[in-house]
Amino acid sequence: MKYLKRVKLLWRPSVLLFLFVLGASSQSSTGKDVQRKIIHVEKSVYRDLYVTELERRQCIAFQISILESCRYLDEPNRIYFEYIRLIVAALPWALPPQNILIVGLGGGTIPMLLGEVYPDAMIEVVELDAAMLKVAKSYFGFTTSERMQVTISDGRVAIKRALRKGKTYDLVILDAFDESYIPPHMLTKEFLGEIKNILKPKGVVVSHTFSGSDLYDYESVTYEHVFGAFWSLAPQGSGNRIIVAGQNISASETERWGRVDTISHLAKKYNVDVSGFQSMFNQEADWEDVRILEDGFSPTALLSQKKESIIHREKSLYREIFVRESKLLRCLSLSLEDRQSCVYLNNDDRVFFDYIKMMFAFALLVNDPERFLVIGLGGGTIPKLVQRLYPNAKLTIVELDPAMLNVAQDYFGFKVNQNTDVVIKDGRVFSKTALREGVEAFDVILLDAFDINEIPPHMTTQEYLSELRQLLKPEGLLVAHTSLDSGLFNAESATYASVFPFIKQLSTRKSGSRIIFARESVFPKRRELDQQAQKLVREFARFYIAIEDYPAELVPLSPWPDATRILTDDYSPVNVLHHQ
């Protein structure tokens, strides 16, 4: 079975955030400084590096708001990025190394971890930017020593020098990224040939790439050309791919599992199930036969070759709706740039947008919900998930645009069944009508009403939230999708807090979204959330939702300035943005 791949990603998946305006002062009127605090700016000849803090997380960010490295301040052994766990899982392919080369320092997580796993090894790190080394030392606990050396150089240049000096390594880790992807000159057959030549006879290279890259096929054929058959680790839903290659990596199962046992006790300290990942390695050639990447054939040019077509246009009273399709994805758009809803063509269960996964953290807070209200249909991902996870629940969907319903049914697999009602109506009009008619209250209300860029103003006010509160059962829960990058961030917080006595928020890595959970009753304690998450892990994994991660991320609302004005029908978001 082919691994799921080739999501159209032209950035680092799992790390792109739309969280803050660079240079914003601590008195920013948007409140973004409250959400993500810039604690240091390091100038370099390449880019400004920003050290930021958000609640318990400290990160290095590039100028375009891409997180390069992160750590948990109160949990130093907790690994932040999934791909680092995958790199650790690849270590048993290598013999216990004496000499290790790491290309790409970041905050120093990988070299520090390898220094603990292999305390007798000599570790050399190559980092292009001296400012990155300074930040790693000053803010992320990285230190150099006799056995941990750092060279400030381009990775390709450093490897050419190593070849000239006759240096060889047991293990090479490639984790070099600029703001967008792996530098093009470090993807070619010539570069990989140089890597191969600095490996010892049984040496191994472990390379971090992405399962969703537009270069997936090209990278694969290039590695195969240089190394022959190689091993891949690309857990479904992670977005990452780890390539393991070498001159002779045909380690027997007995040898590899022996090395698994050797490092597992240290890996558990970092919550890495090394043994659990081993069965996921495969040698399946799940790529197309394309041109090998060469120094004279730039990967950069390939990234501009879009392989996406418009397969349908739907006219409506409000806008034109586009359905776009690539090899892997089908997406609903309200313009030629945005994506409102997406499905994987080869796995309809797999959820594409992280904010939807986050919204389903409601399952930790409401036991056995029987009645759902979904406001905003889009392509139907949210109601489809409700139908599959809670097949006996009653589901009411409110959607303004009848053309949206047509597209969701015809192109995105949404179906109306005996437990599902679709109401074509403005969300605010529905709430008023439902209250007037005495509609039975709901256990969960999922609010995901967006036009192209923002929530309709009349669906952000105190009056509207009060109407939704009245539509909830006493133990019911409102789940609202909002944006971390909104100029209304503080005003939204203040408005929700004026209506609901108990509120939490969830904002995870890479999403750029804030999910607000609001109710009249208290939230379960952390221990109860963890217990509930463990009950749901297997069921939610089918949809690539890591429900077990959310108890730790569910936190109170960030504070807002005392002068923040509550949004009302008489004081709309348009007024707020105008004043700003």
C-alpha positions in Angstrom: 0.0 0.0 0.0 1.4 3.4 -1.0 2.1 5.9 1.7 0.0 9.0 1.6 2.0 11.8 0.2 2.4 14.9 -1.9 0.2 17.4 0.0 0.9 20.7 -1.8 3.4 22.2 0.8 5.8 24.9 -0.2 6.7 25.6 3.5 7.8 23.5 6.5 4.7 21.5 7.4 4.0 21.4 11.1 5.8 24.6 11.7 4.2 27.4 9.7 2.5 29.9 12.0 0.5 33.1 11.4 1.0 34.2 15.0 2.6 37.6 15.2 3.7 40.7 13.4 7.4 41.0 13.6 8.6 44.0 15.4 5.3 44.4 17.3 5.7 46.2 20.6 4.5 44.9 23.9 1.7 47.4 23.7 0.4 46.2 20.3 -3.2 47.0 19.8 -3.9 43.7 18.2 -2.8 41.8 21.3 -0.5 39.5 19.4 2.3 40.3 21.8 0.1 38.7 24.5 -0.2 35.6 22.5 3.4 35.2 21.4 6.0 37.3 23.1 9.2 38.2 21.3 12.0 38.0 24.0 15.0 38.5 21.8 16.0 39.5 18.2 19.3 38.3 16.9 20.6 40.0 13.7 22.5 38.0 11.2 23.8 38.4 7.6 21.0 36.0 6.4 17.9 36.9 8.3 16.7 38.1 11.7 16.2 35.4 14.3 13.4 35.8 16.8 13.3 34.0 20.1 9.6 33.9 21.1 7.6 32.5 24.0 4.0 31.3 24.0 2.8 30.0 27.4 5.1 27.0 28.1 6.9 27.0 24.7 10.1 28.9 23.6 11.0 28.9 19.9 13.4 30.3 17.3 11.5 31.9 14.4 12.6 33.2 11.1 11.5 36.6 9.9 8.6 35.1 8.0 7.3 33.5 11.1 8.5 30.0 10.5 9.4 28.1 13.7 12.9 26.6 13.4 13.3 25.0 16.8 11.2 24.9 20.0 11.3 23.5 23.5 9.0 23.2 26.4 10.2 25.4 29.3 8.9 23.2 32.0 9.3 19.8 30.3 13.0 19.8 29.0 12.8 16.1 27.9 9.6 16.6 25.9 10.4 16.7 22.2 8.4 19.4 20.3 8.6 18.4 16.7 7.5 15.0 15.5 10.3 14.7 13.0 12.9 14.6 15.7 11.2 11.5 17.2 11.4 9.9 13.8 15.1 10.7 13.5 15.7 9.0 16.9 13.6 6.0 15.6 16.1 5.7 12.7 19.2 5.4 14.8 19.1 1.6 15.2 19.9 1.4 11.4 23.4 2.6 12.2 26.2 0.8 14.1 27.0 2.5 17.4 28.7 5.5 15.9 32.1 6.9 16.8 31.9 9.9 14.4 28.7 11.8 13.7 28.1 14.7 11.3 24.9 16.8 11.7 24.1 19.4 9.0 21.8 22.0 10.5 21.9 23.1 14.2 18.6 24.9 14.8 18.2 25.2 18.6 20.6 22.2 19.1 17.9 19.6 20.0 19.3 16.9 17.8 23.0 17.2 18.7 22.2 17.4 22.4 20.0 14.3 22.2 22.6 12.3 20.2 25.3 13.4 22.7 23.3 11.7 25.4 22.5 8.6 23.4 26.1 8.2 22.2 28.2 9.8 25.0 31.5 8.5 23.6 30.9 9.7 20.0 32.6 12.7 18.4 29.8 15.0 17.1 30.4 17.6 14.4 27.7 20.1 13.6 27.7 22.3 10.5 25.6 25.4 10.7 25.5 28.2 8.1 24.4 31.0 10.4 26.7 32.1 13.3 23.7 33.9 14.8 21.8 30.6 15.1 24.7 29.1 17.2 24.6 32.2 19.4 20.9 31.9 20.0 21.1 28.1 20.6 23.7 28.7 23.3 22.0 31.7 24.9 18.4 30.4 25.0 18.3 26.7 24.3 21.0 25.2 26.5 23.3 24.1 23.7 27.0 23.9 24.6 30.1 22.9 22.7 32.8 20.7 24.1 35.7 18.5 23.1 33.2 16.0 21.8 30.7 18.5 20.4 32.1 20.9 17.8 30.3 23.4 15.6 31.6 24.6 12.2 30.1 27.8 10.7 29.8 26.9 7.0 27.5 26.0 4.2 26.7 22.3 4.5 27.8 21.5 0.9 31.1 23.4 1.4 31.8 21.7 4.7 31.3 18.3 3.2 33.6 19.0 0.2 36.2 20.1 2.7 35.7 16.9 4.7 36.2 14.9 1.5 39.5 16.7 0.8 40.7 15.9 4.3 39.7 12.3 4.0 37.3 12.4 6.9 34.6 9.7 7.2 31.6 9.3 9.5 29.5 6.4 10.8 26.3 8.6 10.9 25.3 11.7 9.0 22.1 13.6 9.9 20.7 16.0 7.3 18.4 18.6 8.7 19.2 21.7 6.8 16.4 24.1 6.0 16.0 27.7 5.0 12.7 29.5 5.3 11.0 27.4 2.7 12.6 24.0 2.3 15.9 22.2 1.9 18.4 24.4 0.1 18.3 23.3 -3.6 22.1 22.6 -3.8 21.7 20.0 -1.0 19.1 17.9 -2.9 21.0 17.0 -6.0 22.7 13.7 -7.0 26.1 15.5 -6.8 25.5 16.4 -3.2 24.3 13.0 -2.2 27.3 11.5 -4.0 29.5 13.6 -1.7 27.5 12.4 1.3 28.0 8.8 0.2 31.7 9.3 -0.1 32.2 10.6 3.4 30.3 7.6 4.9 32.3 4.7 6.3 31.7 1.3 4.7 28.7 0.6 7.0 27.9 4.3 7.5 24.3 5.6 7.3 22.8 8.9 6.3 19.5 9.9 8.0 17.7 12.7 6.1 14.7 14.7 7.1 12.3 15.5 4.2 8.6 15.8 3.9 6.0 13.3 2.7 4.0 16.2 1.4 6.6 17.9 -0.7 6.2 18.7 -4.3 9.7 17.3 -4.7 8.8 13.9 -3.2 9.2 11.9 -6.5 12.3 13.8 -7.5 14.0 13.3 -4.1 13.1 9.6 -4.2 14.6 8.9 -7.6 17.7 10.9 -6.7 18.3 9.0 -3.5 17.7 5.7 -5.3 20.1 6.7 -8.1 22.9 7.5 -5.6 22.4 4.9 -2.9 20.2 2.2 -4.5 17.3 0.9 -2.4 16.8 3.0 0.8 14.4 2.9 3.7 11.7 5.4 4.5 9.7 6.2 7.6 6.7 8.4 6.9 3.9 7.8 9.5 0.6 8.7 8.0 -0.6 12.1 9.1 2.8 13.4 10.3 3.7 15.2 7.1 7.4 14.1 7.6 9.5 11.5 5.9 12.8 10.2 7.2 15.1 8.6 4.6 17.7 6.1 5.7 20.4 5.3 3.2 24.0 4.1 3.0 26.5 2.0 1.2 25.4 -1.1 3.2 22.4 -0.8 5.4 21.1 -4.3 5.0 21.2 -4.8 8.7 19.6 -8.1 9.8 16.5 -7.8 11.9 18.4 -9.3 14.8 21.1 -6.7 14.7 18.7 -3.8 14.3 16.4 -4.9 17.1 19.5 -5.4 19.3 20.4 -1.8 18.8 16.7 -0.8 19.4 17.0 -2.4 22.9 20.3 -0.5 23.5 18.9 2.9 23.0 15.3 2.4 24.0 15.8 3.2 27.7 17.3 6.6 26.8 14.7 7.2 24.1 11.9 6.6 26.6 13.2 9.5 28.5 12.2 11.7 25.5 8.9 9.8 25.0 10.1 8.1 21.8 8.8 4.6 21.2 11.7 3.5 19.1 10.5 -0.1 18.8 7.0 1.0 17.8 8.3 2.9 14.7 10.5 0.0 13.4 7.6 -1.8 11.6 6.8 1.5 9.7 10.1 1.5 7.8 9.6 0.3 4.2 11.3 0.2 0.9 8.3 0.5 -1.3 8.9 2.6 -4.4 5.8 4.8 -4.1 7.0 7.5 -6.5 6.8 8.2 -10.1 9.7 7.9 -12.6 10.8 11.5 -12.9 14.0 13.3 -13.7 16.9 13.0 -11.2 17.8 16.2 -9.5 21.2 17.6 -10.6 23.2 20.7 -10.0 22.1 21.9 -13.5 18.5 21.0 -12.9 17.2 23.2 -10.1 14.6 21.9 -7.7 13.5 25.5 -7.3 12.1 25.5 -10.8 10.0 22.4 -10.0 8.2 24.1 -7.1 6.7 26.7 -9.4 5.2 24.0 -11.7 1.7 23.8 -10.2 -0.1 20.5 -10.9 -3.5 21.7 -9.8 -6.5 22.2 -12.0 -10.0 23.7 -11.5 -12.5 20.9 -12.1 -15.7 22.8 -11.3 -17.0 26.3 -10.8 -20.3 26.9 -8.9 -22.1 30.2 -9.2 -24.1 31.4 -6.2 -25.8 34.6 -5.1 -22.8 35.4 -2.8 -19.7 34.3 -4.6 -18.2 31.9 -7.1 -17.0 28.6 -5.6 -14.1 26.8 -7.1 -13.2 23.1 -6.8 -9.5 22.5 -7.4 -7.8 19.2 -7.7 -4.2 17.9 -7.7 -2.9 14.3 -7.6 -3.6 14.0 -3.9 -6.1 16.7 -2.9 -9.4 18.1 -3.9 -10.1 21.6 -2.4 -13.0 24.0 -2.2 -12.0 27.6 -2.6 -13.7 31.0 -2.6 -10.9 32.5 -4.6 -8.0 31.2 -6.6 -5.7 31.5 -3.6 -7.5 30.3 -0.6 -8.6 26.8 0.6 -11.8 26.5 2.6 -12.0 22.8 2.6 -9.9 19.9 1.4 -10.1 16.1 1.1 -7.5 13.5 0.3 -8.5 11.7 -2.8 -7.0 8.4 -1.6 -8.3 8.6 2.0 -11.5 10.3 2.8 -11.1 9.7 6.6 -7.9 11.7 6.8 -8.5 15.3 8.0 -6.5 17.9 6.2 -6.8 21.1 8.3 -5.4 21.1 11.8 -8.0 23.5 13.1 -10.7 20.8 12.5 -8.7 18.3 14.4 -8.4 20.8 17.2 -12.2 21.5 17.3 -12.8 17.8 17.9 -11.0 18.1 21.2 -14.6 18.6 22.4 -14.7 14.8 22.7 -12.6 15.2 25.8 -15.1 17.6 27.4 -18.6 16.2 26.5 -19.4 12.5 27.0 -21.7 10.8 24.5 -23.2 13.9 22.9 -26.6 13.3 21.3 -27.4 16.6 19.5 -25.0 18.7 17.4 -25.3 22.1 15.7 -22.7 22.9 13.1 -22.7 26.5 11.8 -20.9 26.6 8.5 -20.8 23.7 6.1 -17.9 24.3 3.8 -16.9 21.0 2.1 -18.7 19.1 4.9 -15.6 17.8 6.7 -16.9 18.7 10.2 -20.4 17.1 9.8 -18.9 14.0 8.1 -16.6 13.5 11.1 -19.6 13.9 13.5 -21.6 11.4 11.4 -18.7 8.9 11.6 -17.8 9.3 15.2 -21.3 9.7 16.5 -23.6 7.8 14.0 -26.6 7.9 16.3 -26.4 11.6 17.1 -28.8 14.2 15.7 -27.0 16.7 13.6 -28.3 20.1 12.4 -26.2 22.0 9.9 -26.7 25.7 9.1 -25.3 27.0 5.9 -26.0 30.4 4.2 -25.2 29.4 0.6 -27.2 26.6 -1.1 -24.4 26.4 -3.7 -22.1 25.3 -1.0 -24.3 22.4 -0.1 -24.4 21.4 -3.8 -20.6 21.4 -4.0 -20.2 19.5 -0.7 -22.5 16.8 -1.9 -21.3 16.5 -5.4 -17.5 16.8 -4.9 -16.6 16.2 -1.2 -18.6 13.1 -0.2 -21.0 14.9 2.2 -24.3 13.0 2.6 -27.6 13.9 4.3 -28.9 10.9 6.3 -31.8 10.3 8.5 -30.1 11.9 11.5 -28.9 15.0 9.6 -30.8 18.2 8.7 -29.4 21.0 6.6 -30.9 24.4 7.1 -30.1 27.0 4.4 -30.1 30.2 6.4 -27.9 32.8 7.9 -26.4 31.6 11.2 -27.7 34.6 13.2 -31.1 34.3 11.7 -31.2 30.6 12.6 -30.3 31.2 16.3 -33.0 33.8 16.7 -35.6 31.5 14.9 -34.5 28.5 16.9 -35.0 30.3 20.2 -38.3 31.7 19.2 -39.6 28.2 18.1 -38.2 26.5 21.2 -35.8 24.1 19.3 -34.4 21.3 21.6 -31.1 22.3 23.1 -27.8 21.0 21.8 -24.9 19.2 23.5 -22.2 20.6 21.2 -22.3 23.7 18.9 -19.5 23.8 16.4 -19.1 27.4 15.0 -17.0 27.5 11.8 -18.5 30.4 9.9 -16.0 32.2 7.7 -16.1 34.1 4.5 -12.8 34.2 2.6 -10.8 35.9 5.4 -12.9 36.4 8.5 -15.9 35.6 10.6 -19.0 37.6 9.6 -19.2 40.6 12.0 -22.7 39.9 13.3 -21.6 36.4 14.4 -18.9 37.7 16.7 -20.9 39.9 19.1 -22.0 39.5 22.7 -25.6 39.3 21.6 -25.0 36.4 19.2 -22.9 34.4 21.7 -25.7 34.9 24.2 -28.2 33.4 21.7 -25.8 30.4 21.2 -25.5 30.0 25.0 -29.3 29.7 25.3 -29.3 27.0 22.6 -26.9 24.8 24.7 -27.9 22.3 27.3 -26.6 23.1 30.9 -23.6 20.8 30.3 -23.3 21.8 26.7 -20.2 23.2 24.9 -19.6 25.9 22.3 -16.6 25.3 20.1 -15.6 28.2 18.0 -12.9 28.5 15.3 -11.1 31.8 15.4 -7.7 33.1 14.2 -4.6 33.7 16.2 -3.6 36.4 13.7 -6.9 38.4 14.0 -6.9 42.0 14.8 -9.9 41.1 17.0 -8.0 38.7 19.2 -8.4 40.6 22.4 -11.9 41.8 21.6 -13.0 38.2 20.9 -11.6 37.0 24.2 -13.3 39.7 26.2 -16.6 39.1 24.4 -16.6 35.4 25.0 -15.7 35.9 28.6 -18.6 38.3 29.0 -21.1 35.6 28.0 -19.6 32.3 29.3 -18.2 31.7 32.8 -15.9 28.9 31.9 -13.6 29.1 28.8 -10.5 27.4 27.5 -8.6 27.7 24.3 -6.5 25.4 22.1 -3.8 26.7 19.7 -1.3 24.1 18.6 1.8 24.2 16.4 1.4 25.0 12.7 -2.3 25.7 12.8 -2.5 29.5 12.9 -5.9 29.1 14.5 -7.4 29.5 18.0 -10.2 27.2 19.0 -12.3 28.6 21.9 -14.2 26.1 24.1 -17.0 27.9 26.2 -19.6 26.5 28.6 -21.6 27.2 31.7 -20.1 24.3 33.7 -16.6 23.7 34.9 -14.0 21.9 32.8 -12.7 18.4 33.8 -9.4 18.3 35.6 -6.3 17.5 33.6 -6.1 13.9 34.9 -9.7 13.3 33.7 -8.8 14.7 30.3 -5.8 12.4 29.9 -7.9 9.4 30.9 -10.6 10.3 28.4 -8.0 10.9 25.7 -6.6 7.4 26.2 -10.0 5.9 25.6 -10.3 7.8 22.3 -6.8 7.4 20.9 -7.5 4.4 18.6 -10.8 5.7 17.3 -9.5 9.2 16.5 -6.3 7.9 15.0 -8.3 6.7 12.1 -8.9 10.4 11.2 -5.3 11.4 12.0 -6.3 13.3 15.1 -3.8 13.0 17.9 -6.4 13.4 20.6 -3.9 12.5 23.3 -1.9 15.7 22.6 -4.8 18.1 23.5 -5.1 17.8 27.3 -1.8 19.5 27.7 -2.6 22.2 25.2 -6.1 23.1 26.5 -5.4 26.3 28.5 -7.2 29.4 29.8 -7.7 32.4 27.6 -4.7 34.6 27.3 -5.2 37.9 29.2 -6.4 41.0 27.4 -5.9 44.7 28.3 -8.5 46.1 30.7 -9.5 48.7 28.2 -10.5 46.1 25.6 -14.1 46.8 24.4 -16.6 44.0 24.1 -18.0 43.4 20.6 -21.8 44.2 20.4 -24.3 44.6 17.7 -23.8 48.4 18.1 -20.0 48.1 18.2 -19.0 45.8 15.5 -15.6 44.3 14.5 -15.6 46.8 11.6 -15.5 49.6 14.2 -12.6 47.9 16.1 -10.5 47.5 13.0 -11.3 51.1 11.9 -10.0 52.4 15.3 -6.8 50.3 15.0 
